[in-house]
Amino acid sequence: MARFHKVKDLCVDVMFSILGPIATNVYVIDDGEGVIVVDPACRPDAIMQMVGDRTVDAIFVTHRHEDHIGALADMRRLTGAKVYAPAIEANVIEAGVESKFGLSAAACPVDVRYHDGDVLKVGKTSWKVIHTPGHTEGSSCFYLKAEDAPGAGLPVLVSGDTLFCSSIGRTDFEGGNMKQMRQSLRRLGQLPDDVVVLPGHNMLTTMKAEKRTTIPYYAG
């Protein structure tokens, strides 16, 4: 059985599990009316254990890499939830992905192709899409303001592989671009200090911490 972690003091309930050979953070977000799974990396059985008896309404994909969508097709089949993915990368996801590292993702239909600035409404929450290319062409983050959620806690940024705790996503893979990454980091640096960052890998962090170190170091 996979180990689950609950994140406290947010404006929405968040649980996550660290799954797969590259230790991907898979999130289950619940506002009491809608449930979102973010980046189903692998082990659909473990993700479904985290979901429990709740109904999944949406599956959010931050980018096309197989360590983030390895269980996407299975989760769509098991839950019937709509898949939300970057419009730029939707065709790749629908064709299936296999890498030289031996990881793969089965072909999966994309139900909603989102763009920069779109607002994705699930349950009582409204998530703003922030397109942050650099790791891949379509890499995106999901930003939830406290006033756009039912809870009385802190705002949230699901950052995928753009921004980590004290680091950033690699830009040397196909589709990566360091110039674009710098621009994306500067854009994220405009968010409020109290935003809690839920990254695709490694520890959770805050915008206040990353604006002091990571963003000025990498973005200049």
Backbone hydrogen bonds, N-H to C=O, Kabsch-Sander energy under -0.5 kcal/mol:
donor,donor_aa,acceptor,acceptor_aa,energy
5,H,16,F,-2.6
7,V,14,V,-2.8
8,K,6,K,-0.5
11,C,154,L,-2.4
13,D,30,D,-1.7
14,V,7,V,-0.7
15,M,28,V,-2.3
16,F,5,H,-2.5
17,S,26,V,-2.0
19,L,17,S,-0.7
19,L,24,T,-2.8
23,A,20,G,-1.6
24,T,19,L,-2.7
25,N,200,G,-2.8
26,V,17,S,-2.9
26,V,24,T,-0.7
27,Y,25,N,-0.5
27,Y,38,V,-1.3
28,V,15,M,-2.9
29,I,36,I,-3.1
30,D,13,D,-2.6
31,D,34,G,-2.0
36,I,29,I,-2.9
37,V,58,A,-2.3
38,V,27,Y,-2.6
39,D,60,F,-2.8
41,A,39,D,-1.3
46,A,43,R,-0.8
47,I,43,R,-1.8
48,M,44,P,-2.5
49,Q,45,D,-1.6
50,M,46,A,-1.7
51,V,47,I,-2.1
52,G,48,M,-2.3
54,R,51,V,-1.2
56,V,54,R,-0.5
57,D,35,V,-2.5
58,A,35,V,-1.6
59,I,82,K,-2.7
60,F,37,V,-2.4
61,V,84,Y,-2.1
68,H,65,H,-2.2
69,I,65,H,-0.8
70,G,66,E,-0.9
71,A,40,P,-2.5
72,L,69,I,-1.6
75,M,71,A,-2.7
76,R,72,L,-2.4
77,R,73,A,-2.1
78,L,74,D,-2.7
79,T,75,M,-2.1
80,G,76,R,-2.3
82,K,57,D,-1.2
84,Y,59,I,-3.1
84,Y,82,K,-0.5
85,A,83,V,-0.5
85,A,112,V,-2.3
87,A,114,Y,-2.5
89,E,86,P,-1.1
90,A,86,P,-1.0
93,I,89,E,-2.0
94,E,90,A,-2.4
95,A,91,N,-1.1
96,G,92,V,-1.2
97,V,105,A,-2.5
99,S,103,L,-2.4
102,G,99,S,-1.4
105,A,97,V,-3.2
106,A,70,G,-0.5
108,C,93,I,-1.5
111,D,83,V,-1.1
111,D,109,P,-0.6
112,V,83,V,-2.5
114,Y,85,A,-2.0
114,Y,112,V,-0.8
117,G,129,V,-2.6
118,D,115,H,-2.0
120,L,118,D,-0.6
120,L,127,W,-3.3
121,K,119,V,-0.7
122,V,120,L,-0.6
122,V,125,T,-1.8
125,T,122,V,-2.3
126,S,148,D,-1.3
127,W,120,L,-2.6
128,K,143,Y,-2.9
129,V,118,D,-3.0
130,I,141,C,-2.6
131,H,129,V,-0.6
132,T,139,S,-2.5
134,G,136,T,-1.4
135,H,132,T,-0.5
139,S,136,T,-0.6
140,S,62,T,-1.8
141,C,130,I,-2.6
142,F,158,V,-2.1
143,Y,128,K,-2.6
144,L,156,V,-3.1
145,K,143,Y,-0.5
148,D,145,K,-1.4
149,A,146,A,-1.4
151,G,11,C,-2.0
154,L,9,D,-2.6
156,V,144,L,-2.3
157,L,196,V,-2.7
158,V,142,F,-2.9
159,S,157,L,-0.8
159,S,198,L,-1.6
160,G,198,L,-0.7
162,T,159,S,-2.3
163,L,159,S,-0.7
164,F,167,S,-2.7
166,S,164,F,-0.8
167,S,164,F,-0.7
169,G,162,T,-1.2
176,G,173,F,-2.4
177,N,134,G,-2.6
181,M,177,N,-2.1
182,R,178,M,-2.4
183,Q,179,K,-1.8
184,S,180,Q,-2.5
185,L,181,M,-2.7
186,R,182,R,-2.2
187,R,183,Q,-1.7
188,L,184,S,-2.3
189,G,185,L,-2.0
190,Q,187,R,-1.5
191,L,188,L,-2.1
195,V,192,P,-1.3
196,V,155,P,-2.6
197,V,205,T,-2.7
198,L,157,L,-3.3
198,L,196,V,-0.5
200,G,160,G,-3.2
202,N,23,A,-0.5
205,T,197,V,-1.8
207,M,195,V,-2.4
208,K,193,D,-1.8
210,E,206,T,-2.1
211,K,207,M,-2.5
212,R,208,K,-0.7
212,R,209,A,-0.6
213,T,209,A,-1.1
215,I,210,E,-2.7
217,Y,213,T,-2.0
218,Y,214,T,-2.5
219,A,215,I,-2.8
220,G,216,P,-1.1
